Amino acid sequence: MPEPTMCMQCGKFESDCTCEKYCTICKGQHAVRLCSDGLYYCPECREACDVSVANSRGD
């Protein structure tokens, strides 16, 4: 079973993360989500980089 994904900066799950959330690639802030690599991406960059959204609850 894979480990839950946490923010690379603070080490918390997306729901508990208080970091400033912006896309790692384009620096946009619209609809940014924590992804499987522990970084935040907007929908366009997630699709372009083929990165999946992390489980936000950490289960």
Summary of the structure (lengths in Angstrom):
residues: 59
radius of gyration: 10.6
end to end distance: 10.3
largest distance: 32.0
contacts: 148
relative contact order: 0.27
helix: 12%
strand: 10%
